[in-house]
Each structure stands twice: as C-alpha cells, then as structure tokens.
C-alpha cells in the first residue's frame, strides 16, 4: 500500500483559476487502496518532509470549505461507493477517479460527492506529471494517518503520472502532494434519486447522486402528494448514512414525491414529482434539474 503526503492549498473563487498553496508543517496524505474498503484497511506511514510553498505569501491551514468561499484552505476493484453509498463508481461519471477521505473530508457524510484536484510534481517524484487530476469523495477512511488523508483508487493514483509511468508511480510509496477543492462538473448528467432497497410506504430511503458544483447535499426535503395534489409542505428527511437520506413515518407516504436538496454552500434545487406514485425499491429516478 502506497502512502502519499500532500500539501494544503485553497481556491479563493470557484469561477476563477484556483490557487495552489502549500500547507503548514502538518501531514496530509493520500494512499493507494487495492481490494478492501477504505473503512476497514489500515495504512502505513513513513516519515516525509513538506514541500516548499508554491505561494509563500498566502496563508493556509484551515480545513477545506465549499468551492466559491474565501478561506485558506489499476481500476477500482468494486463498483459501489462505500460509506457514501454511490452506485457503479467505476462507470461514468466517476469512472474510478474516486477517493476515500478521512473525517475532515468525509465530514460525517456531508463531504460525499465533493470534488478535489490533486497533483504531484517531478520534484516530489520523477514519475509525477505535475498535471492536476480530479477525484470525487465516495468513501471514508477511519485510520488516523494524517490530519487530511485521501485514500485514492489505483486509477486516480496512476492518473497523476507521466505517460507510461502509471504503475511506477502507484508503487512509489510516500510522495509529497497537493490538493484543492474544485467545482464538480458531470457533463450530461442530472441529479438522480435512487430509492434504496427495503423502502416501503412507512420508510423511504433515497440516495442522491451526480450533483454539480459543490457536489454535496447537506439537507434533503420531501413533498408528498395527497388527493392528487402536492401538499405544499416540505418535510425534512434525515441523513441515514453517507449520501442516503431517509424518512420514517407511521402514516403511509403518498407519491409522487418532489425533492428539495441543499448543497453545503446553501444552493437549493427542487425536482418536482421526481419519484412517481408507484415507485419501486432499488430503482433510480432521474430528474431534469442540476446545479450550475
């Protein structure tokens, strides 16, 4: 298992070119995972040094924040998104460019779906291309490797290498790295609501996927339909785990259901009647809405 230490950087404005900054002397790390989920596999760390700041005039040191806010800031062997619950992460739009995050990144599930650019340069390792690559947080890593810790898929780890050196970089061990939070952009995708297996009229669990921009959902609400009309009342759902939200009720829920989601920067989106009256468990319902 390879471990990669990274330096901290921030984006002051999501609509402009983000600035890469180095961290204060506290370790951050990425590691390559193989065949077991992040949450159950320990990692090994060896001492390393922090690279010099790219812009020593800009302060850094705060945890990553939503994009747009001013602050310092080998393919995947399984197809589900681990602790976030995402489906088929080896397929478009995630395409195995995924990562587990430790608690400051995973944030109790609120960080699920957030997007980061990562990069390494030749000064860190001769195999590094220096080109940024984008990854999505899809899982959690509980092992206390560093304050900020990415646990990368083999695909994502190798993608930072020069042409033909993917495998060599994946076996490099510890290298210094950088990361920054960026906008998520999933061309051609709309927000999708996947009703989870086990759902019934008194228990509805829904996975939300493919949100652009922030990528994250910190609040989800449901509006029922009764007597053929929307009730006009938004009922809060609660986070079950990861990116899955649930509602438990003694009175049977009646669809179609409209869904309202809020991202961690406060943007809201409404998908009207997106889940039909005769919905089925373990089925995804695509919307016609997306964050831009």
C-alpha positions in Angstrom: 0.0 0.0 0.0 1.5 3.4 -1.0 1.0 6.5 1.1 1.3 9.9 -0.4 1.7 13.0 1.8 0.2 16.2 0.3 0.4 19.9 0.9 -2.6 22.1 1.5 -4.0 24.6 -1.0 -7.2 26.6 -1.5 -9.4 28.1 -4.1 -10.5 31.7 -3.4 -13.1 31.8 -6.1 -14.6 28.8 -7.8 -15.2 30.6 -11.0 -11.6 31.7 -11.4 -8.5 29.7 -11.5 -7.9 28.3 -8.1 -4.6 28.9 -6.3 -2.4 26.0 -5.2 -0.9 26.7 -1.8 1.4 24.7 0.5 0.3 23.6 3.9 1.8 24.5 7.3 4.0 21.6 8.6 1.2 19.2 9.3 1.0 15.9 7.3 -1.7 15.3 4.8 -1.8 12.1 2.9 -3.1 10.1 0.0 -2.8 6.3 -0.2 -3.5 3.7 -2.9 -6.1 1.2 -2.0 -6.4 -2.3 -3.5 -9.0 -4.8 -2.8 -10.6 -3.9 0.6 -12.9 -1.0 1.5 -11.2 2.1 3.0 -13.0 1.9 6.2 -11.6 -1.5 7.1 -8.0 -1.4 5.9 -5.1 0.2 7.9 -2.4 2.2 6.2 1.3 2.5 6.9 3.1 5.9 7.0 6.8 6.6 6.9 8.3 10.0 7.7 8.5 12.6 4.9 9.1 16.3 4.5 6.7 19.0 3.5 7.5 20.6 0.1 8.2 24.4 0.0 5.1 26.6 -0.5 4.2 27.5 -4.1 3.0 30.8 -2.9 4.6 31.6 0.5 2.8 35.0 0.7 -0.6 33.4 1.0 -1.6 31.9 4.4 -3.1 28.4 4.7 -4.2 26.0 7.3 -8.0 25.9 7.6 -9.9 22.8 6.6 -11.4 22.7 3.0 -14.6 24.7 2.6 -17.2 24.8 -0.2 -15.9 26.0 -3.5 -16.5 29.7 -4.1 -15.9 30.7 -0.4 -12.9 32.6 0.6 -10.7 30.7 3.0 -7.2 29.3 3.5 -8.0 26.3 3.0 -5.3 -0.1 -11.5 -9.1 0.4 -11.7 -11.2 0.3 -8.6 -11.9 -3.3 -7.7 -15.5 -2.7 -6.5 -18.4 -0.8 -8.0 -20.2 0.7 -5.0 -19.3 3.9 -3.3 -18.5 2.5 0.1 -19.5 4.8 3.0 -21.2 7.3 0.7 -23.5 4.7 -1.0 -22.8 5.8 -4.6 -23.5 3.2 -7.2 -21.2 2.0 -10.0 -18.3 4.3 -9.3 -16.2 2.5 -11.9 -18.6 3.9 -14.6 -19.2 7.4 -15.9 -19.2 10.0 -14.5 -16.9 8.8 -11.6 -15.0 6.4 -13.9 -13.0 5.1 -10.9 -11.5 8.6 -10.3 -12.5 8.3 -6.7 -11.1 8.6 -3.2 -11.9 7.9 0.4 -11.5 10.8 2.8 -10.8 11.0 6.5 -13.2 12.7 8.8 -12.4 16.4 7.9 -13.0 15.5 4.2 -15.8 12.9 4.6 -17.4 15.1 7.3 -19.9 12.5 8.6 -21.2 12.0 5.1 -21.7 15.7 4.3 -18.5 15.6 2.2 -19.8 12.8 0.0 -19.7 13.9 -3.7 -17.2 16.8 -3.2 -14.6 17.1 -5.8 -10.9 17.8 -5.4 -7.9 18.3 -7.7 -4.8 16.5 -6.7 -1.3 16.7 -8.2 2.3 15.8 -7.7 5.3 17.3 -9.5 8.7 15.9 -10.6 10.4 17.4 -7.6 8.3 15.1 -5.4 8.7 12.0 -7.6 10.2 11.7 -11.2 7.1 9.8 -12.3 4.8 12.7 -11.5 3.4 14.7 -14.4 2.5 17.8 -12.5 -0.9 17.8 -14.1 -3.9 18.1 -11.8 -6.4 15.3 -11.8 -9.9 15.5 -10.4 -11.3 12.9 -7.8 -14.6 12.6 -6.0 -15.0 11.6 -2.4 -17.0 8.4 -2.3 -15.9 6.7 0.9 -14.5 7.1 4.4 -11.1 6.1 5.8 -11.0 5.9 9.6 -7.3 5.2 10.1 -5.6 8.2 11.6 -2.8 8.7 9.0 -2.8 12.5 8.9 -5.0 15.5 9.5 -6.2 15.3 5.9 -6.0 12.0 4.3 -7.1 10.9 0.8 -7.2 7.1 0.1 -7.1 7.0 -3.7 -8.2 4.4 -6.2 -5.5 2.9 -8.2 -6.9 4.6 -11.3 -6.7 8.0 -9.6 -3.2 7.4 -8.2 -1.8 6.4 -11.6 -3.5 9.2 -13.4 -1.1 11.7 -11.9 1.9 10.0 -13.6 3.7 10.8 -16.8 2.7 8.7 -19.8 3.7 5.1 -19.3 4.7 5.6 -15.7 1.3 5.0 -14.0 2.3 1.7 -12.4 5.6 3.0 -11.3 4.0 6.0 -9.5 1.5 3.7 -7.8 4.4 1.8 -6.3 6.4 4.9 -5.3 5.5 4.7 -1.6 5.4 8.1 0.0 5.5 11.3 -2.1 4.6 14.9 -1.4 1.3 16.0 -3.0 -1.1 18.9 -3.1 -4.9 19.2 -3.3 -7.6 21.8 -3.6 -11.4 21.7 -3.6 -12.9 22.5 -7.0 -16.3 22.6 -8.7 -17.9 19.3 -9.6 -18.9 19.0 -13.3 -20.6 15.9 -14.7 -21.5 16.8 -18.3 -24.7 15.3 -19.5 -25.8 14.3 -16.0 -28.8 15.4 -14.0 -29.3 14.9 -10.3 -30.6 11.3 -9.7 -32.6 10.0 -6.8 -32.2 6.3 -6.1 -34.8 4.7 -3.9 -33.0 2.2 -1.7 -33.8 -1.5 -1.2 -36.0 -2.1 1.8 -38.0 1.1 1.3 -41.8 0.9 1.9 -44.7 3.2 2.4 -43.6 3.9 6.0 -39.9 4.0 5.4 -38.3 5.8 2.4 -34.5 5.9 1.9 -33.2 7.8 -1.0 -29.6 8.2 -2.4 -28.9 11.4 -4.2 -26.2 11.4 -6.8 -24.4 13.5 -9.5 -24.9 17.0 -8.1 -22.7 19.5 -9.9 -20.8 22.5 -8.4 -20.5 21.7 -4.7 -21.2 18.0 -5.3 -22.5 17.7 -1.8 -26.0 17.6 -0.2 -26.4 18.8 3.4 -30.2 18.9 3.5 -33.0 17.0 1.7 -36.7 17.5 2.0 -39.7 15.7 0.6 -43.1 16.9 -0.5 -45.9 14.4 -0.7 -49.0 14.3 -2.9 -52.4 13.7 -1.4 -55.8 13.6 -3.2 -54.0 14.2 -6.4 -52.3 17.4 -5.4 -48.9 18.3 -3.8 -49.4 19.1 -0.1 -47.3 22.3 -0.4 -45.4 21.2 2.8 -41.7 20.3 2.7 -40.9 17.6 5.2 -37.2 17.3 6.3 -35.5 13.9 5.8 -32.6 12.9 7.9 -29.2 11.6 6.8 -29.2 7.8 7.2 -25.6 7.4 6.2 -23.3 8.8 3.5 -25.4 10.4 0.8 -28.5 8.4 1.7 -31.4 10.2 3.3 -34.5 8.6 5.0 -37.9 9.3 6.3 -39.8 7.1 8.8 -43.5 7.7 9.4 -46.4 5.9 11.0 -48.7 7.3 8.2 -48.0 5.8 4.8 -46.2 8.2 2.5 -48.0 9.1 -0.8 -46.3 10.0 -4.0 -45.4 11.4 -6.4 -42.7 12.9 -4.3 -41.0 16.2 -5.0 -37.5 16.5 -3.6 -35.6 19.6 -2.5 -31.9 19.5 -1.9 -29.5 22.0 -0.4 -25.7 22.0 -1.0 -23.1 22.9 1.6 -22.8 26.4 0.1 -26.5 27.0 0.5 -27.7 26.5 -3.0 -31.1 24.8 -3.3 -32.7 22.7 -6.1 -36.2 21.4 -6.5 -37.1 18.3 -8.5 -40.9 18.3 -8.9 -42.7 14.9 -8.8 -39.4 13.2 -9.5 -40.3 9.9 -7.7 -43.6 8.6 -9.1 -46.6 7.4 -7.1 -45.9 3.8 -7.9 -42.2 3.9 -7.1 -40.2 0.7 -6.6 -37.3 0.0 -4.2 -33.8 -0.3 -5.7 -34.7 1.9 -8.6 -33.1 5.2 -9.7 -35.3 8.1 -10.8 -33.5 10.8 -12.9 -34.6 14.4 -12.6 -34.4 17.2 -15.1 -32.6 19.6 -12.7 -28.9 20.3 -12.0 -26.8 22.8 -10.1 -24.9 25.3 -12.4 
